[in-house]
Amino acid sequence: MTETAEQEDNWRNTILAGLANYIDAGSIVAGSAALALWQESYHLSNDFVGLIAAFGPNAIGAGVGALIGGWLCDKLGRKKIYQWDMLIYALGMSMLVFAVAPWMIVVGFLIVGLAVGADIPASWSLIAEQAPDNKRGKHSGVAQALWYLGPVVVLLMSLALTSLGVLGARIVFAHLVVIALGLTLLRSKMKESERWVEAQKSDVKRPPFSSLFKGKYLTSILGLVGMYGFWNLWAGTNGFFFPYILRTMGAATQAQSVAIQAVSFFVAMISVTFVFMRLSDKVNQRTLFIISAVIQIAGMMLLAILPLTIPVALLYVFLLQFGGGFGAQSFFQLWSSEMFPTMLRSTAQGVCFAIVRISLGVFSFFVPMLNATGFTNLAWILTGFLVISGIIGALWAPRNEGKSLEQLEAEQANPGLAPQKEAQVACTPRNANA
């Protein structure tokens, strides 16, 4: 294979793997819109709707799926999981397309959540393992850009199909089914991760699962879960008070609300593309994370301190989405791929992802109560979440830019490894021009 062809193949694999993020975010937004319609059609209680949401792709279902899928991914290989889980996803999503009873909605959302969760560690591991050592952040950024693209497409489709009611929601779900089936076909032509294959052939035994909860690996898990977990509590709760912001701004129509939300996700895509993808492999990653955290904290504090006017709300949207593009979520994907050995990489990602998503699912039950305490109080609570996330990230954030996965693995296994020895264990960057 020529160098140019290899580069194209790497990017193709990155996009095919990264579409898991598109499906993840698209499922969350599409499900949120459809649940409101189903609640009216089937006279579902608020508690029942909350239970569906908690066990769907946004929370507990995805967390459990990631835990199981991550372990299977390290045991059986990345390809088997990221190929076949899309068929399971298509099955669950098809139940939502053709749902005619509440039980089909519950089962469909649960299957979708499990499949999405299983795909995340498989896809993220593949992206990190096939990317050039000096462009791992750039390749990871593609998946994050696709995560923000999912809601934009779903929101615009939902807006265009508003007049169709539940049928419009079914059409939105159907487009996700088509993408999942297409991914199954295209992913069948992808190769297994070379690093995973090499690790399988190695004489070194696979570390036991328990090793994740010792030493440097435990420190990494605590750092990742703390940094991303508190940020995700903000992100998950944001959905509750964002409609309030839109109403206060006077964006009373659905078209206006959807337009503002779509623009906010688009701003995040721009941030991922032009900040994270360009800088994360070159500059001090800890500094980049801290800048992001400060920007988001400043944006959140605007709502806690100032009266909610249109300029304040728009500035809030810009700061939170721009800062978020090169912040906690993007670095969570990158660092969770880098801080663990190949034979435990997906398992560790699944553990971290599961803790974060399940915690969000549990916390979601208390959000309405927090929301009832008043908008300003909730704004301060969410500011606190971002501050805690920023502090944990600032204290723990690694400096992995430009290092090979093999070098990082050696550093984790031998914390006292001298710089000159690090250079000896580090591999020559793979496909440096990809």
C-alpha angles and dihedrals in degrees: 000000000000120000092251092050091048091051091051091048091052092052092045090053091047092053094046091049093041093055085079085077091051090053092045096053093036090054092051095050095040091048092050092054095044095048091062090053094045091048089060095042097048098028092238119182121243090245091054092050090048090051092052091049093048093054096041134087094296098061142351099011092053091045094054090044091053092049093052096036094048092055092046090047092060092043101044103021137265096267098058092053101041092045103046100034089069089064089054089048091051089051093053093044091048088058088057092048092054099029113147099162137040093248090061090054092051095047093042094052092046093051091046091050093050093048094047091049093050092050096053100069091040093052096041092049092050093050092051095044097050098039122098112262092242094046103042092115091049092053092044089052090062090064091049092050088052089050090060093041091060095065092043092056094042093048093050092046091049090051093050091048098042094114091059094063114194090002089061090054090050090053091051090051090047092058088056090051090053091050091049092051091046090050090052090056096043095043090053087072094053122102125239117261108278091214092054091048091050091049090052091054093047122105089228111103120235109264113248119258089246091065089075089070096054136077120329094356091058090047089053093049092049091047094048096044093045095046097044099028096062091042089052091052087059092046093048093047092045089076090064099054100030092081087054090055091050093050091048090051089056094250090141099152123079091234092058093046093048092047093054092047092048091050090050091056090045090055089054090051090053090050092050093047101044102030112024098035093045101041111026093082094045112037136053102290093204091055091048091051093048091051089052092049093050092050092051094045090051090050093050093047090057089069093046096050109027131057111264103256128156094258091049093049093047091048089049091053092049097047096045095047097040092047091044093056093072097025143079101334096046093046092045090061093045100043095041087058093049107042100066136057120262096255092052100031099101093037091055092046089050091051093049094044092047094052091049098045096041090048089053090050092053093043091051090070089063098044095088089055091050090047089054091059090071138277096265093051091049090049090055092048090052091046087055091053090054092046092052091047091049094049094049091047093046092051097041107028112126129224102234102143113135096002124125120241088243091056092048090049091052091049092051093048092044109030091180094055109142119236093246091053091047089059090053095053095042115101123229106267109269118237091348092186097046 
